[in-house]
C-alpha cells in the first residue's frame, strides 16, 4: 500500500517535491496546505488546506513534506512531529545553532522520523567521491574547495521579503544558496577544527542578509577547506567542489566528476539532471525521497537525520561570528 503524503507550503521548491511524490510508486499525494488560497490552482486533484493542523487532523497521513520559509521549519516540524506524522523537511534545517540544538532535543524526545532534504548527498558524483575517501585509495584528503557563484536580482528579495531578513531567513547566500556545498565540504573533510571567515554585501539591495561570504575551514585531519559564495554574479554558474588527495585530484563541476590524469581532466561520472528552470537543484530530490520512503516502509533509519544537518548550520554561524570578531573560531 502506498504511503499517504501531504505537502505543507507551495513555494518554489515544492514543485520539485510534488513532482517526485507523483512519480514515486510508493506514495500517494492526498493533501496540500498553503495560507495562500490562490495556490489551490497548482494542485487541483488533491484536498487543499490553509491550516496544516486541520490537514493532519482530517487526513490519515503517513508523511508530510515541509517546504516552508526557514523561520517556520522548527515550529511547524515540532507541531507535526508531536501529532505523530513522519516528516521530510526541506533545507536548511533551521535558522541558527541555537535552533539546531532545539531540533536535536526534539529528535531525542519523540519517535517520529524526521529526514532533512540535503539531497546532494545522493548525487552520483558525491557517492563516488565519498567511496574514494572511505577506501583510502588515493591517500588522505589534503584540501577541499567549494565555490558557488549565482545570481539573485533584487526582485528575488522584494517578491518574498522574508528572504532578506536575518530573523526570518537566518542568512543569505550561505544558508539559502550554499548549504549543500557546505554540507558536502564537511562530509568530505571530516571533523572541523577551526574556521576563519568573512561576510559581505557586494550589491546595494535593501536586505539584512549577506550576498557574499568566504571562509577557510581547518579540519582535525589537517585538511584545509576554502569556501566562497556569492549571489552577486550575473548568472547561475556551476557549483564547483574540488577535493585534493595525497595521490589524486577530483573536481565536481557542471554536474560531472572529473579526475586529473596526466595534467588533463578526465570525466568519471555524471549526475542525473533536473529539467526546467530549477535544473541547478539537481535531480537527487527523487533519490532522497525514495530512500526515505523505503525507510518508512521497512522501518529502517538510513536517511539524513537532524544530527547530520547540524554541522552546516554551525559552519554558517562560525563564519558569521568570525567575520564580526575578526578572529579564528575554534570548533566546539
Secondary structure, DSSP 8 states (H G I E B T S, - for coil): --EEEEEE--STTHHHHHHHHHH-TTEEEEEEE-S-GGGGGG--SSEEES-HHHHHHHS--SEEEE---GGGHHHHHHHHHHTT-EEEEES-S-SSHHHHHHHHHHHHH----EEEE-GGGGSHHHHHHHHHHHHTTT--EEEEEEEEE-B--HHHHHHSGGGG-HHHHS-SIIIIISHHHHHHHHHHH-SEEEEEEEEE--S--S-SS-SEEEEEEEETTS-EEEEEEESBSSS----EEEEEETTEEEEEETTEEEEEETTEEEEEEE-----STTGGG-SHHHHHHHHHHHHHHHT---S--HHHHHHHHHHHHHHHHHHHHTS-EE--
